[in-house]
Amino acid sequence: MLLSYGFQLNIVYTSEDLHGIKMFKIMGIDQSLNSSGKVIMTLDEEKNLDIADVQFYGYHQVKKRCVETDKIHIRHLPKGWTSSGIIHRLSWITSYLMEDTEDVKYMSMEDLAYGKLKQKQCDTNSILQLAQIAGSLKVSAFDRGMGVIAYNIDQNKNFATGDGKAGKPAMCQAWEEMYPQWFPEEFKGNYQSPVNDIADAFWLCEVLRCHIMYDRGYKLDATTKGLLEFSTSSKYGSLVETRMEIKD
């Protein structure tokens, strides 16, 4: 049975590490055709969903921007990428971004930038490409049993920076300043893609984490609670009114 509803989940998904501590994982993805960001957070059930670990993923066409460490996994795109057909690229992107997701329970993404299309800030082809990638990722995650949620872009930016129109450098700066313990040394002084895509993915994860805390009734500071409940437009609801789809 398919359930589609506001994020009113009382299901507790947990797994245990080697020390018996209850943990579960969530994921944020900022997708595009040539440079995406993915973040997987491990949350501690016994400490009100404190962040226990973060892994960073991405891909890019420029080899020198690709890094591999114990926490960072930025892959160089295959040779002949730009000349490959769209289905070939969609298959590669979906396969790569679904790696290491066996224990991920919820995935968050940004909704499509319809407003930019209306304002002619991006072309129709770009939006269609993003829509195809988003659709492929959503179905793949859903079929793996993950809950899937897509937050409004302006709402995500507002949560991170207080400005619903903030650019990618501002999202990076906010991440570095507010969560220095989770901002890799390798990313300092570098707000280019795919680092700025990973920044968006980090904030999508953090919105989701706070959304779960809100739903469970955990104590949140007044600013975080206010940002979760705030709507940047009468057309869209607040972050905590965003609907999730999950297979039951």
C-alpha positions in Angstrom: 0.0 0.0 0.0 1.3 3.5 -0.9 0.9 6.2 1.8 1.3 9.8 0.9 0.9 12.2 3.8 2.3 15.1 5.8 5.4 14.0 7.7 3.5 12.5 10.7 5.6 9.4 11.1 5.6 7.4 14.3 7.6 4.6 12.8 11.1 4.3 14.4 13.7 2.8 12.0 16.8 1.8 13.8 19.9 -0.3 13.2 22.7 -1.0 15.7 26.4 -0.5 15.3 29.0 -2.7 16.8 28.6 -1.1 20.2 24.8 -1.6 20.4 24.0 2.1 19.9 20.8 2.7 18.0 21.4 4.6 14.8 19.7 5.4 11.5 20.6 7.2 8.3 19.1 9.9 6.2 20.2 11.3 2.8 20.1 14.6 1.0 20.7 14.9 -2.8 21.2 18.0 -4.9 21.1 16.6 -8.4 22.2 17.9 -11.8 23.5 16.3 -15.0 27.2 17.2 -14.7 27.8 17.9 -11.0 25.7 16.5 -8.1 26.0 16.5 -4.3 24.9 13.8 -1.9 25.2 13.7 1.9 24.4 10.7 4.2 24.0 11.5 7.9 24.0 8.9 10.6 21.8 9.9 13.5 22.0 8.8 17.1 18.6 7.7 18.4 19.8 7.7 22.0 20.9 11.4 21.8 17.8 13.0 20.2 19.1 12.5 16.7 22.5 14.1 17.2 24.7 13.7 14.1 27.1 10.9 14.6 28.7 10.8 11.2 28.5 12.4 7.8 29.6 11.1 4.4 30.0 13.3 1.4 29.5 12.3 -2.3 29.6 14.0 -5.7 30.8 13.8 -9.2 32.3 16.2 -11.7 33.9 16.5 -15.1 37.1 18.2 -13.8 39.4 15.6 -12.4 41.3 17.9 -10.0 38.0 18.6 -8.2 37.5 14.9 -7.5 38.6 13.7 -4.0 38.5 10.3 -2.3 39.0 10.1 1.5 37.4 8.2 4.3 34.6 10.8 4.4 34.6 12.3 0.9 33.8 10.4 -2.3 33.8 12.7 -5.4 34.0 10.7 -8.6 35.3 11.8 -12.0 32.7 11.4 -14.7 33.3 8.7 -17.3 35.2 9.5 -20.5 32.9 10.7 -23.3 30.3 11.9 -20.8 28.9 14.9 -22.8 28.5 12.8 -25.9 26.6 10.0 -24.2 22.9 9.7 -24.5 20.6 11.0 -21.8 19.4 7.5 -20.8 23.0 6.3 -20.5 23.8 9.3 -18.2 20.7 8.9 -16.2 21.5 5.3 -15.6 25.0 6.1 -14.4 23.9 9.0 -12.1 21.2 6.9 -10.5 23.5 3.9 -10.0 26.2 6.1 -8.4 23.9 8.2 -6.2 22.2 5.0 -4.9 25.6 3.6 -3.8 26.0 3.1 0.0 22.3 3.7 0.7 21.4 0.2 2.0 20.7 1.6 5.5 19.2 4.9 4.5 15.6 5.3 5.7 14.7 8.8 4.3 15.8 10.7 1.2 15.3 14.5 0.8 15.7 16.5 -2.4 14.8 19.9 -3.7 11.6 20.4 -5.7 12.1 21.7 -9.2 12.8 25.3 -9.8 9.5 26.2 -11.6 9.8 29.8 -10.6 13.2 30.2 -12.3 11.6 28.8 -15.5 8.8 31.3 -15.4 11.2 34.2 -14.7 13.4 32.9 -17.6 16.4 32.4 -15.3 17.0 29.0 -16.7 16.0 27.2 -20.0 13.3 24.6 -20.4 15.8 21.9 -21.4 17.7 22.3 -18.1 14.5 21.9 -16.1 13.5 18.8 -18.1 16.9 17.2 -17.5 16.6 17.9 -13.8 13.1 16.5 -13.8 14.3 13.3 -15.4 17.2 12.9 -12.9 14.8 13.6 -10.0 12.3 11.1 -11.2 14.8 8.4 -11.7 16.3 9.0 -8.2 12.9 9.2 -6.5 11.6 5.9 -8.0 14.9 4.1 -7.3 14.9 5.3 -3.6 11.2 4.5 -3.2 11.7 1.0 -4.6 14.5 0.5 -2.1 12.0 1.3 0.7 13.1 4.8 1.5 10.7 7.6 2.4 11.1 10.3 -0.3 10.5 14.0 0.3 11.1 17.1 -1.9 11.4 20.5 -0.2 10.8 23.8 -1.9 14.1 25.3 -3.0 13.4 28.8 -1.5 12.4 27.2 1.8 15.6 25.2 2.0 17.7 28.3 1.2 15.8 30.3 3.8 16.3 27.6 6.5 20.1 27.7 5.8 20.7 31.4 5.4 17.6 33.3 6.3 17.3 34.4 2.6 15.1 32.4 0.2 17.1 33.7 -2.8 20.5 32.9 -1.4 23.2 31.7 -3.9 25.3 28.7 -3.6 28.3 30.5 -2.0 26.0 31.7 0.8 24.9 28.1 1.4 28.5 27.0 1.6 29.4 29.8 4.0 26.4 29.1 6.3 27.4 25.4 6.4 31.0 26.2 7.2 30.1 28.8 9.9 27.3 26.9 11.6 28.6 23.4 11.4 32.4 23.7 11.3 32.8 20.2 12.8 31.0 18.8 9.7 32.7 21.0 7.1 35.7 19.0 5.7 39.1 20.6 5.7 39.4 19.8 2.0 36.4 22.1 1.2 37.8 25.2 2.9 38.3 28.1 0.6 36.5 26.2 -2.2 32.9 27.0 -2.9 33.0 25.7 -6.5 31.0 22.7 -7.7 30.7 20.0 -6.6 31.4 21.4 -3.1 28.5 23.9 -3.5 26.2 21.0 -4.6 27.3 19.0 -1.5 26.5 22.1 0.6 22.9 22.1 -0.8 22.7 18.4 0.0 24.0 18.9 3.5 21.2 21.5 4.2 18.6 19.2 2.7 19.8 16.5 5.2 19.7 19.0 8.0 16.2 20.2 7.2 15.1 16.6 7.1 16.8 15.8 10.5 15.1 18.8 12.1 11.8 17.9 10.5 12.0 14.5 12.1 12.8 16.0 15.4 9.9 18.4 15.1 7.6 15.6 14.2 8.7 13.5 17.2 8.2 16.4 19.6 11.9 16.9 20.4 13.0 20.2 21.8 14.2 22.6 19.1 15.5 26.2 19.6 13.0 28.9 18.7 14.9 30.0 15.5 14.9 26.5 14.1 11.3 25.9 14.9 10.3 29.2 13.4 12.2 28.4 10.2 10.6 25.0 9.9 7.1 26.6 10.3 7.7 29.6 8.1 6.5 29.7 4.5 8.3 31.9 1.9 5.2 32.0 -0.3 1.5 31.7 0.1 1.7 29.2 -2.8 3.8 26.7 -0.8 3.4 25.4 2.7 6.1 25.4 5.4 8.9 22.8 5.5 7.0 20.8 8.1 3.9 20.8 5.9 5.9 19.2 3.0 4.5 15.7 2.1 6.5 12.5 2.1 5.9 9.4 0.1 6.8 6.0 1.6 6.0 2.4 0.7 4.2 0.5 3.5 
